[in-house]
């Protein structure tokens, strides 16, 4: 990965469940890390292949390897 392609700064967050003042569960977003990334639009062929799995994907974000970060969505 060429460093020149990593020209965007992104923040990676994860959901964390906690309880509010009434004891109800709420989802808060916690910052995992801030890093440099390459953001590229997905081509028509790639978008069609991705659309079969998840139609919300419009961009491909590439970062350098970081332990503990994977592509599994957390909902």
C-alpha positions in Angstrom: 0.0 0.0 0.0 1.5 3.3 -1.1 1.3 6.0 1.6 0.2 8.6 -1.0 -3.1 6.8 -1.5 -4.0 7.1 2.2 -5.0 10.8 2.0 -8.3 10.7 3.9 -8.5 10.7 7.7 -11.3 8.4 9.1 -12.5 7.5 12.5 -13.5 3.9 13.2 -16.2 3.4 15.8 -18.0 0.5 17.4 -21.4 0.3 19.2 -21.4 -0.2 22.9 -24.5 -1.0 24.9 -25.1 0.9 28.2 -28.0 1.8 30.3 -29.6 5.2 30.6 -30.8 6.9 33.9 -34.1 4.8 33.7 -32.2 1.5 33.2 -33.1 1.1 29.6 -30.4 -0.2 27.2 -29.0 2.4 24.8 -26.4 2.1 22.0 -23.5 4.5 22.2 -20.7 4.8 19.6 -17.2 4.5 21.0 -14.1 5.6 19.0 -11.8 2.6 18.3 -9.1 4.5 16.3 -8.5 7.4 13.9 -6.3 6.5 10.9 -5.5 7.4 7.3 -7.4 5.6 4.5 -7.9 5.4 0.8 -11.6 5.9 -0.3 -12.5 4.7 -3.8 -15.9 4.5 -5.5 -17.0 0.9 -6.3 -17.2 0.3 -10.1 -20.4 -0.9 -11.6 -19.3 -4.6 -11.7 -18.0 -4.5 -8.1 -21.2 -2.7 -7.0 -23.4 -5.3 -8.6 -21.5 -8.1 -6.9 -21.6 -6.2 -3.6 -25.3 -5.3 -4.1 -26.2 -9.0 -3.8 -24.9 -9.0 -0.2 -25.5 -5.4 0.9 -26.9 -2.6 -1.2 -25.6 0.2 1.0 -22.0 -0.2 -0.1 -21.0 2.7 -2.3 -17.3 3.1 -1.5 -14.4 0.9 -0.8 -12.3 2.0 2.2 -8.7 0.7 2.4 -6.5 1.1 5.5 -3.3 -0.5 6.7 -3.6 -3.6 8.8 -4.6 -2.9 12.4 -5.0 -5.8 14.9 -8.6 -6.1 16.2 -10.3 -4.5 13.1 -12.0 -6.8 10.6 -14.8 -6.6 8.0 -17.5 -8.2 10.1 -20.4 -5.8 10.6 -21.6 -5.3 14.1 -25.3 -4.5 14.5 
